[in-house]
Amino acid sequence: MKVKVRGIYSTAISKLLMDAGIEITQPAEAIKGALGATSEEKPDVMVEDMETKEGVYVYGNEAEAVIDALKGKLKKSIFYREEIGRIYCGIIKNTDQRSKSIVITLPDGEEGVLDLKNFWGYVKPGSKLLVQSKGTYDGKIMLSTQLRLFGEDVIIIKNGFTKMSKGIRSNESKDKLYELSKDLKLKDWGILWVQGAENKEREVLSDELNKLQDKEHEITESFNSCEEPKTLYEGVAKFFVLLGIDDKVVLDEIRKGVMPTITNHHTLKSAGYTILTDFAETLLDKYSEKEMRSKVEETLLRYGPAKDKLYRLAFTRLNGTSFRVDGIVEDMTVDGNDVKSLSLKIRGDWGERKYVIDADKEYMISRKNDAEERTVILKPEIFPKFAKIITLDISSKKEGEDVVINNEDRIDKLIKKGEIQDELKVELEEALNEIKKV
């Protein structure tokens, strides 16, 4: 298996994977020099930074082997798995008028939702439906009736159009692939040509398309005979590895084994302090790592957070999507050079709300008037102008005399699917108990 790694975590992750016996291919120049990796062959698996830099996403034919290697060292991170393109025989459960969606019963006790706008016909509970996963939102599997089947160089799309991936730039290659699409005359299917198809022989591509059509016939036959929720096609697994702050330090230690590295290297780079981090590491031959780390912390603290100044909370969800909240710093506590906690006041059209985060706690508090809500998170990372927070969307609030917990079973689901390990489970369950005290 060959893995290509890119991004701010690439040196540490490449070293971790090589130590686990996994080959690194198409490495950056710095990794070639530090680790002696020289392969330029096509990768089986890709590891790339998430947009928020709160971790990496891993995808490819053997992604699970890479995830297993990462789990061996990273005990306090989340390895969230999304089944992109899995096809189900689903059973209609009911409609949710509030979200304008159809609730679909899937295998293994899972449920998915299908937007009513994408469904034509009568919604009859108990009837079956051929649906495909297109990702998750708020822990729910989002479904579509427009099916896609994935090959190595081509994706076929039900009732879609023929098009090219952005990586195919040559007009000659585009003309060749469009001509092949016309010759094949795929009924009711469009073709998305993937980068790499331009370098393949016509016969190879034609054979791949024929195999995908055969797979489509198998899926249709299986659907026609199924009477209960069933997985008909696996699709492509994509993992979001959300790195806890403790595991970023683990990656720091791995990186130290191959090149000069200050503690909090990955935390700082994930927040955009690349120049500061690189400069500090060029001075490690003159000053101790402890001295440089202290100087970096002192420098950052001079720039904030500051009371009565604008501040941002930047949230990342389990599936890599993000949102932000902006407000004014109302209060904060500092221990040495470390900001340990802060409170933020938000004013909007809906009124005033206060957020409280603590660097050592895996939950945060928000208050509006006399009502308090608590949310389970990974330990936040607090910087001068913003804080980075990974949220599990598990929250509590009091309604009358009762405490209502949203997504209370999420931790159990994560551990059942192997998406968190015991070390993190213990801490998250403690946080869950704390939010119940709202």
Secondary structure, DSSP 8 states (H G I E B T S, - for coil): -EEEE-STTHHHHHHHHHHTT-EEBS--HHHHHHH---B-S--SEEEEE-TTSSEEEEEETTHHHHHHHHHTT--SSEEEEEEET-EEEEEEEEEETTTTEEEEE-GGG-EEEEEGGG--S---TT-EEEEEEEEEETTEEEEESS-EEE-SSEEEEET---EE-TT---HHHHHHHHHHHHHHT-TTEEEEE-TTGGGS-HHHHHHHHHHHHHHHHHHHHHHHH--S-EEEE--EEEEEEE--HHHHHHHHHHHHTTS---TTHHHHHHTT-HHHHHHHHHTTTTS-HHHHHHHHHHHHHHT---TTSEEEEEEE-TTS-EEEEEEEEEEEEEETTEEEEEEEEEEETTEEEEEEEETT-SEEEEEETTEEEEEEES--EE-SSEEEEEEEEEEEEEETTEEEEESTTHHHHHHHTTSS-HHHHHHHHHHHHHHTT-
